[in-house]
Amino acid sequence: MDPLSDVLSLLKPRSYMFRGLDAGGQWSIRIPEQQGIKCYAVLSGQCTLSVEGVAESIPLKQGDCVLLPKGYAVRLGSDPNLLPVDAGEVFPLVPEGDTVTVNGGGDCYGWGGFFEFTGRHAGMLLGALPAIIHIRKESDKEALRGSIEQIMRELREPQPGGFLMAQHLAHLMLVQALRLFLAEGSEGSSGGVGWLYALTDKQISAAINEMHRHPAHKWTIQSLADRVHMSRSTFALRFKKTVGESPMEYLTRWRMLLAGDRLLNSNESIAVIAPSLGYESESAFSTAFKRVMQCSPREYSRSQNTNTSI
């Protein structure tokens, strides 16, 4: 797999709470903080999006799509200065795929949803993303709107296997949105630091891909630089600048995240996992694991709330 697919597979995303909203007149709804990615699309009319922690409100017009990777609390409404109603008072009785009508509707119509991650390492993806991803290109917005509309049809018009179909479509939409974000970054509009941003750099992305494909290989900075046709010093500097840590730090962290997932989701012992990730002894593996994950492998496998970012 490629690095983005690797990470999403490790995070084990699932989707839920995809619903429509048809609002009219003066309205404002507050949606509380949630651990995951919120997404919204305005299909007709306009509204204002306010994200807690972000100074300025964002006007959304017909066709706009946004992803909110940090899960911050938000307010959607006709006026950012209105006192909001809690989402719990508006949405609880509306099944997935259905539409809530506020004040008779007619002025703003859109869809909203939420991605939750069942894996332990949500910070690994979310920490590399900005608070708001605003899809601006018309062709990109059209593609995402089509995906959302198809998801909603599956939920609104139940058929055999409909929920699973909607879930897979939602995952595809998430990947699609992240691809669009990366494409904008490759055109120079990103400027962020983190492994996701680094995927827009062909040579650094190739090095990350090599580490993901062969995590047990005895990589060195020189061997990675050779693979991507760069000098050792240039490669090391560019990797640190774009990813935020050295190649060997990234490799160790990725190995430990893979190990953590296997400790939780397989019956493999440390004796099996350690050599499969390039460690010649259990003690060397355990030392590296504790340094990255802040606990021993055995403590980790028993814990319930570990969260690590990359």
C-alpha positions as a LaTeX table, in Angstrom:
\begin{tabular}{lrrr}
\hline
Residue & $x$ (\AA) & $y$ (\AA) & $z$ (\AA) \\
\hline
Met1 & 0.00 & 0.00 & 0.00 \\
Asp2 & 0.96 & 3.66 & $-0.19$ \\
Pro3 & 1.56 & 5.75 & 2.99 \\
Leu4 & $-1.86$ & 7.41 & 3.05 \\
Ser5 & $-3.59$ & 4.03 & 2.66 \\
Asp6 & $-1.32$ & 2.59 & 5.36 \\
Val7 & $-2.27$ & 5.28 & 7.84 \\
Leu8 & $-6.01$ & 5.16 & 7.13 \\
Ser9 & $-5.93$ & 1.37 & 7.47 \\
Leu10 & $-4.18$ & 1.68 & 10.82 \\
Leu11 & $-6.70$ & 4.27 & 12.01 \\
Lys12 & $-9.64$ & 2.06 & 11.01 \\
Pro13 & $-12.06$ & 4.85 & 10.06 \\
Arg14 & $-15.79$ & 4.43 & 10.17 \\
Ser15 & $-18.51$ & 6.93 & 9.37 \\
Tyr16 & $-21.81$ & 7.79 & 10.94 \\
Met17 & $-24.32$ & 10.62 & 11.41 \\
Phe18 & $-24.66$ & 11.64 & 7.74 \\
Arg19 & $-27.75$ & 13.87 & 7.61 \\
Gly20 & $-29.22$ & 16.74 & 5.64 \\
Leu21 & $-30.18$ & 20.22 & 6.83 \\
Asp22 & $-32.76$ & 22.49 & 5.20 \\
Ala23 & $-32.83$ & 25.83 & 7.03 \\
Gly24 & $-34.73$ & 29.08 & 6.58 \\
Gly25 & $-34.82$ & 32.51 & 8.16 \\
Gln26 & $-32.49$ & 33.29 & 11.06 \\
Trp27 & $-30.83$ & 30.18 & 12.46 \\
Ser28 & $-27.69$ & 28.97 & 14.21 \\
Ile29 & $-26.72$ & 25.48 & 15.36 \\
Arg30 & $-23.74$ & 24.53 & 17.53 \\
Ile31 & $-22.20$ & 21.09 & 16.94 \\
Pro32 & $-20.00$ & 20.00 & 19.87 \\
Glu33 & $-16.40$ & 18.89 & 19.77 \\
Gln34 & $-15.88$ & 15.31 & 18.60 \\
Gln35 & $-12.78$ & 13.19 & 18.09 \\
Gly36 & $-12.73$ & 12.69 & 14.34 \\
Ile37 & $-13.29$ & 14.58 & 11.09 \\
Lys38 & $-16.42$ & 16.61 & 10.44 \\
Cys39 & $-17.43$ & 17.31 & 6.84 \\
Tyr40 & $-20.07$ & 19.60 & 5.34 \\
Ala41 & $-21.31$ & 20.47 & 1.85 \\
Val42 & $-23.67$ & 23.30 & 0.91 \\
Leu43 & $-25.84$ & 22.21 & $-2.00$ \\
Ser44 & $-27.94$ & 25.38 & $-2.29$ \\
Gly45 & $-28.07$ & 28.77 & $-0.62$ \\
Gln46 & $-25.42$ & 29.93 & 1.80 \\
Cys47 & $-24.47$ & 29.99 & 5.48 \\
Thr48 & $-21.60$ & 30.85 & 7.80 \\
Leu49 & $-19.24$ & 28.39 & 9.47 \\
Ser50 & $-17.53$ & 29.33 & 12.74 \\
Val51 & $-14.91$ & 26.98 & 14.21 \\
Glu52 & $-13.94$ & 27.30 & 17.86 \\
Gly53 & $-10.29$ & 28.27 & 18.07 \\
Val54 & $-10.32$ & 29.90 & 14.62 \\
Ala55 & $-10.66$ & 33.68 & 14.70 \\
Glu56 & $-12.64$ & 34.38 & 11.54 \\
Ser57 & $-15.93$ & 32.86 & 10.40 \\
Ile58 & $-16.05$ & 31.34 & 6.91 \\
Pro59 & $-18.85$ & 32.15 & 4.48 \\
Leu60 & $-20.03$ & 29.03 & 2.65 \\
Lys61 & $-21.95$ & 29.28 & $-0.60$ \\
Gln62 & $-23.57$ & 26.81 & $-2.93$ \\
Gly63 & $-21.15$ & 24.06 & $-3.87$ \\
Asp64 & $-18.65$ & 24.61 & $-1.07$ \\
Cys65 & $-17.26$ & 21.61 & 0.81 \\
Val66 & $-15.25$ & 21.68 & 4.03 \\
Leu67 & $-13.49$ & 19.10 & 6.19 \\
Leu68 & $-12.71$ & 19.84 & 9.84 \\
Pro69 & $-10.00$ & 17.35 & 10.83 \\
Lys70 & $-9.49$ & 18.50 & 14.42 \\
Gly71 & $-13.05$ & 17.76 & 15.53 \\
Tyr72 & $-13.42$ & 21.22 & 17.09 \\
Ala73 & $-16.87$ & 22.50 & 18.04 \\
Val74 & $-18.49$ & 24.49 & 15.23 \\
Arg75 & $-21.44$ & 26.77 & 14.59 \\
Leu76 & $-23.38$ & 26.77 & 11.35 \\
Gly77 & $-25.95$ & 29.47 & 10.74 \\
Ser78 & $-27.31$ & 32.42 & 8.85 \\
Asp79 & $-25.47$ & 34.86 & 11.15 \\
Pro80 & $-22.36$ & 34.09 & 13.24 \\
Asn81 & $-23.57$ & 36.52 & 15.93 \\
Leu82 & $-26.80$ & 34.66 & 16.65 \\
Leu83 & $-27.12$ & 32.64 & 19.85 \\
Pro84 & $-26.91$ & 29.00 & 18.65 \\
Val85 & $-29.16$ & 26.08 & 19.45 \\
Asp86 & $-27.39$ & 22.90 & 20.48 \\
Ala87 & $-27.31$ & 20.22 & 17.79 \\
Gly88 & $-28.68$ & 17.74 & 20.32 \\
Glu89 & $-31.98$ & 19.60 & 20.22 \\
Val90 & $-32.17$ & 19.53 & 16.42 \\
Phe91 & $-30.88$ & 16.20 & 15.14 \\
Pro92 & $-31.55$ & 13.38 & 17.65 \\
Leu93 & $-34.83$ & 12.14 & 16.18 \\
Val94 & $-33.71$ & 12.25 & 12.55 \\
Pro95 & $-32.39$ & 8.95 & 11.12 \\
Glu96 & $-29.20$ & 8.84 & 9.10 \\
Gly97 & $-29.84$ & 9.90 & 5.53 \\
Asp98 & $-32.86$ & 12.05 & 6.41 \\
Thr99 & $-33.07$ & 15.84 & 6.41 \\
Val100 & $-33.78$ & 18.17 & 9.34 \\
Thr101 & $-35.95$ & 21.21 & 8.54 \\
Val102 & $-35.33$ & 24.41 & 10.52 \\
Asn103 & $-37.69$ & 27.41 & 10.35 \\
Gly104 & $-39.51$ & 25.93 & 7.37 \\
Gly105 & $-36.34$ & 25.57 & 5.28 \\
Gly106 & $-35.80$ & 27.02 & 1.85 \\
Asp107 & $-32.75$ & 29.28 & 2.34 \\
Cys108 & $-29.84$ & 26.89 & 2.88 \\
Tyr109 & $-29.67$ & 23.19 & 2.09 \\
Gly110 & $-26.71$ & 20.92 & 2.71 \\
Trp111 & $-25.37$ & 17.66 & 4.03 \\
Gly112 & $-23.12$ & 16.96 & 6.97 \\
Gly113 & $-21.30$ & 13.94 & 8.32 \\
Phe114 & $-18.63$ & 12.73 & 10.67 \\
Phe115 & $-15.76$ & 10.24 & 10.49 \\
Glu116 & $-14.79$ & 8.44 & 13.66 \\
Phe117 & $-11.60$ & 6.41 & 14.04 \\
Thr118 & $-11.64$ & 3.14 & 15.94 \\
Gly119 & $-7.84$ & 2.83 & 15.87 \\
Arg120 & $-5.85$ & 4.34 & 18.72 \\
His121 & $-3.71$ & 6.71 & 16.71 \\
Ala122 & $-6.07$ & 9.37 & 15.37 \\
Gly123 & $-3.46$ & 12.01 & 16.16 \\
Met124 & $-1.21$ & 10.43 & 13.56 \\
Leu125 & $-3.50$ & 11.74 & 10.81 \\
Leu126 & $-5.34$ & 14.60 & 12.42 \\
Gly127 & $-2.21$ & 16.18 & 13.85 \\
Ala128 & $-0.84$ & 16.60 & 10.32 \\
Leu129 & $-3.85$ & 18.50 & 9.05 \\
Pro130 & $-5.03$ & 22.10 & 9.45 \\
Ala131 & $-8.16$ & 22.94 & 11.43 \\
Ile132 & $-10.13$ & 23.60 & 8.21 \\
Ile133 & $-9.80$ & 22.12 & 4.73 \\
His134 & $-11.88$ & 24.23 & 2.36 \\
Ile135 & $-12.30$ & 22.66 & $-1.07$ \\
Arg136 & $-12.42$ & 25.63 & $-3.44$ \\
Lys137 & $-11.94$ & 24.41 & $-7.01$ \\
Glu138 & $-15.23$ & 23.94 & $-8.83$ \\
Ser139 & $-14.21$ & 20.57 & $-10.31$ \\
Asp140 & $-13.14$ & 19.34 & $-6.86$ \\
Lys141 & $-16.35$ & 20.53 & $-5.21$ \\
Glu142 & $-18.44$ & 18.80 & $-7.85$ \\
Ala143 & $-16.65$ & 15.50 & $-7.25$ \\
Leu144 & $-17.18$ & 15.64 & $-3.48$ \\
Arg145 & $-20.82$ & 16.72 & $-3.79$ \\
Gly146 & $-21.49$ & 13.70 & $-5.97$ \\
Ser147 & $-19.98$ & 11.38 & $-3.36$ \\
Ile148 & $-22.02$ & 12.92 & $-0.53$ \\
Glu149 & $-25.25$ & 12.74 & $-2.52$ \\
Gln150 & $-24.64$ & 9.06 & $-3.27$ \\
Ile151 & $-23.97$ & 8.34 & 0.41 \\
Met152 & $-27.20$ & 10.04 & 1.38 \\
Arg153 & $-29.20$ & 8.08 & $-1.21$ \\
Glu154 & $-27.91$ & 4.83 & 0.24 \\
Leu155 & $-28.95$ & 5.89 & 3.75 \\
Arg156 & $-32.26$ & 7.48 & 2.74 \\
Glu157 & $-33.45$ & 4.67 & 0.46 \\
Pro158 & $-32.50$ & 1.46 & 2.29 \\
Gln159 & $-31.50$ & $-1.51$ & 0.16 \\
Pro160 & $-29.76$ & $-4.76$ & 1.06 \\
Gly161 & $-26.20$ & $-3.89$ & 2.05 \\
Gly162 & $-26.99$ & $-0.17$ & 1.98 \\
Phe163 & $-25.29$ & 0.77 & 5.24 \\
Leu164 & $-22.07$ & $-1.00$ & 4.27 \\
Met165 & $-22.22$ & 0.63 & 0.84 \\
Ala166 & $-22.62$ & 4.07 & 2.45 \\
Gln167 & $-19.72$ & 3.39 & 4.78 \\
His168 & $-17.39$ & 2.44 & 1.91 \\
Leu169 & $-18.52$ & 5.47 & $-0.08$ \\
Ala170 & $-17.76$ & 7.68 & 2.91 \\
His171 & $-14.26$ & 6.24 & 3.18 \\
Leu172 & $-13.73$ & 6.89 & $-0.52$ \\
Met173 & $-14.92$ & 10.47 & $-0.05$ \\
Leu174 & $-12.45$ & 10.97 & 2.81 \\
Val175 & $-9.55$ & 9.71 & 0.67 \\
Gln176 & $-10.74$ & 11.84 & $-2.22$ \\
Ala177 & $-10.84$ & 14.98 & $-0.05$ \\
Leu178 & $-7.36$ & 14.30 & 1.32 \\
Arg179 & $-6.08$ & 13.79 & $-2.23$ \\
Leu180 & $-7.53$ & 17.15 & $-3.24$ \\
Phe181 & $-5.87$ & 18.74 & $-0.22$ \\
Leu182 & $-2.53$ & 17.19 & $-1.20$ \\
Ala183 & $-2.98$ & 18.32 & $-4.80$ \\
Glu184 & $-3.43$ & 21.91 & $-3.63$ \\
Gly185 & $-0.33$ & 21.53 & $-1.45$ \\
Ser186 & 1.72 & 20.34 & $-4.43$ \\
Glu187 & 0.81 & 23.61 & $-6.14$ \\
Gly188 & 2.46 & 25.55 & $-3.37$ \\
Ser189 & $-0.56$ & 26.50 & $-1.26$ \\
Ser190 & 0.23 & 24.23 & 1.70 \\
Gly191 & 3.43 & 25.18 & 3.53 \\
Gly192 & 2.67 & 22.88 & 6.47 \\
Val193 & 5.00 & 20.49 & 8.24 \\
Gly194 & 4.18 & 16.81 & 8.75 \\
Trp195 & 4.24 & 13.48 & 6.98 \\
Leu196 & 1.04 & 14.21 & 5.05 \\
Tyr197 & 2.42 & 17.46 & 3.64 \\
Ala198 & 5.62 & 15.59 & 2.76 \\
Leu199 & 3.67 & 13.34 & 0.40 \\
Thr200 & 3.54 & 16.30 & $-2.02$ \\
Asp201 & 7.35 & 16.13 & $-2.35$ \\
Lys202 & 8.07 & 13.34 & $-4.82$ \\
Gln203 & 11.45 & 12.39 & $-3.42$ \\
Ile204 & 10.54 & 12.57 & 0.27 \\
Ser205 & 7.28 & 10.77 & $-0.48$ \\
Ala206 & 9.25 & 8.02 & $-2.22$ \\
Ala207 & 11.46 & 7.62 & 0.85 \\
Ile208 & 8.43 & 7.41 & 3.16 \\
Asn209 & 6.90 & 4.86 & 0.83 \\
Glu210 & 10.07 & 2.73 & 1.03 \\
Met211 & 9.94 & 2.77 & 4.83 \\
His212 & 6.27 & 1.83 & 4.82 \\
Arg213 & 6.76 & $-0.98$ & 2.30 \\
His214 & 9.80 & $-2.46$ & 4.07 \\
Pro215 & 9.72 & $-1.43$ & 7.74 \\
Ala216 & 12.06 & $-4.26$ & 8.79 \\
His217 & 14.80 & $-3.26$ & 6.35 \\
Lys218 & 18.00 & $-1.94$ & 7.94 \\
Trp219 & 17.53 & 1.54 & 6.54 \\
Thr220 & 20.13 & 4.26 & 6.96 \\
Ile221 & 19.94 & 7.89 & 5.89 \\
Gln222 & 22.42 & 7.07 & 3.14 \\
Ser223 & 20.48 & 4.09 & 1.78 \\
Leu224 & 17.25 & 6.09 & 1.74 \\
Ala225 & 18.98 & 9.02 & 0.05 \\
Asp226 & 20.38 & 6.64 & $-2.58$ \\
Arg227 & 16.88 & 5.27 & $-3.26$ \\
Val228 & 15.55 & 8.74 & $-4.06$ \\
His229 & 18.69 & 9.95 & $-5.86$ \\
Met230 & 19.70 & 12.64 & $-3.39$ \\
Ser231 & 22.85 & 13.36 & $-1.46$ \\
Arg232 & 22.81 & 12.25 & 2.16 \\
Ser233 & 22.99 & 15.77 & 3.58 \\
Thr234 & 20.37 & 17.26 & 1.23 \\
Phe235 & 17.99 & 14.38 & 1.88 \\
Ala236 & 18.37 & 14.60 & 5.67 \\
Leu237 & 17.77 & 18.35 & 5.70 \\
Arg238 & 14.76 & 18.26 & 3.38 \\
Phe239 & 13.17 & 15.31 & 5.23 \\
Lys240 & 13.48 & 17.10 & 8.59 \\
Lys241 & 12.12 & 20.33 & 7.11 \\
Thr242 & 9.06 & 18.74 & 5.49 \\
Val243 & 8.23 & 15.94 & 7.95 \\
Gly244 & 9.31 & 17.63 & 11.17 \\
Glu245 & 11.62 & 14.85 & 12.34 \\
Ser246 & 14.60 & 12.92 & 11.02 \\
Pro247 & 14.21 & 9.88 & 8.72 \\
Met248 & 15.32 & 7.51 & 11.49 \\
Glu249 & 12.94 & 9.07 & 14.00 \\
Tyr250 & 10.09 & 8.70 & 11.53 \\
Leu251 & 11.04 & 5.07 & 10.79 \\
Thr252 & 11.17 & 4.15 & 14.48 \\
Arg253 & 7.83 & 5.82 & 15.16 \\
Trp254 & 6.18 & 4.04 & 12.22 \\
Arg255 & 7.56 & 0.68 & 13.33 \\
Met256 & 6.22 & 1.22 & 16.84 \\
Leu257 & 2.78 & 2.21 & 15.58 \\
Leu258 & 2.66 & $-0.97$ & 13.50 \\
Ala259 & 3.79 & $-2.93$ & 16.54 \\
Gly260 & 1.13 & $-1.32$ & 18.72 \\
Asp261 & $-1.59$ & $-2.23$ & 16.25 \\
Arg262 & $-0.41$ & $-5.84$ & 16.15 \\
Leu263 & $-0.19$ & $-6.05$ & 19.93 \\
Leu264 & $-3.83$ & $-5.01$ & 20.15 \\
Asn265 & $-5.29$ & $-6.80$ & 17.14 \\
Ser266 & $-3.40$ & $-10.06$ & 16.79 \\
Asn267 & $-2.18$ & $-12.91$ & 18.96 \\
Glu268 & 1.45 & $-12.37$ & 17.95 \\
Ser269 & 4.04 & $-12.29$ & 20.70 \\
Ile270 & 6.82 & $-9.74$ & 21.12 \\
Ala271 & 9.22 & $-12.48$ & 20.04 \\
Val272 & 7.45 & $-12.58$ & 16.66 \\
Ile273 & 6.77 & $-8.85$ & 16.23 \\
Ala274 & 10.27 & $-7.60$ & 17.09 \\
Pro275 & 12.24 & $-9.32$ & 14.27 \\
Ser276 & 9.46 & $-8.67$ & 11.76 \\
Leu277 & 10.07 & $-4.95$ & 12.30 \\
Gly278 & 13.87 & $-5.08$ & 12.12 \\
Tyr279 & 14.86 & $-5.65$ & 15.74 \\
Glu280 & 17.36 & $-8.38$ & 16.54 \\
Ser281 & 16.37 & $-8.70$ & 20.18 \\
Glu282 & 13.24 & $-8.29$ & 22.26 \\
Ser283 & 15.08 & $-5.93$ & 24.60 \\
Ala284 & 16.08 & $-3.56$ & 21.77 \\
Phe285 & 12.50 & $-3.59$ & 20.51 \\
Ser286 & 11.04 & $-2.98$ & 23.98 \\
Thr287 & 13.44 & $-0.07$ & 24.58 \\
Ala288 & 12.42 & 1.59 & 21.30 \\
Phe289 & 8.74 & 0.91 & 21.97 \\
Lys290 & 8.85 & 2.49 & 25.43 \\
Arg291 & 10.71 & 5.54 & 24.10 \\
Val292 & 8.06 & 6.20 & 21.43 \\
Met293 & 4.86 & 4.99 & 23.09 \\
Gln294 & 5.73 & 5.99 & 26.67 \\
Cys295 & 5.06 & 2.53 & 28.06 \\
Ser296 & 6.28 & $-1.02$ & 27.63 \\
Pro297 & 4.75 & $-3.33$ & 25.00 \\
Arg298 & 3.03 & $-5.37$ & 27.69 \\
Glu299 & 1.62 & $-2.26$ & 29.39 \\
Tyr300 & 0.43 & $-0.99$ & 26.02 \\
Ser301 & $-1.42$ & $-4.19$ & 25.18 \\
Arg302 & $-3.30$ & $-3.88$ & 28.47 \\
Ser303 & $-4.04$ & $-0.16$ & 28.27 \\
Gln304 & $-7.23$ & 1.34 & 26.86 \\
Asn305 & $-6.51$ & 4.99 & 26.08 \\
Thr306 & $-3.06$ & 5.31 & 24.50 \\
Asn307 & $-2.84$ & 7.99 & 21.79 \\
Thr308 & 0.29 & 8.75 & 19.77 \\
Ser309 & 0.90 & 11.14 & 16.86 \\
Ile310 & 3.32 & 10.96 & 13.98 \\
\hline
\end{tabular}
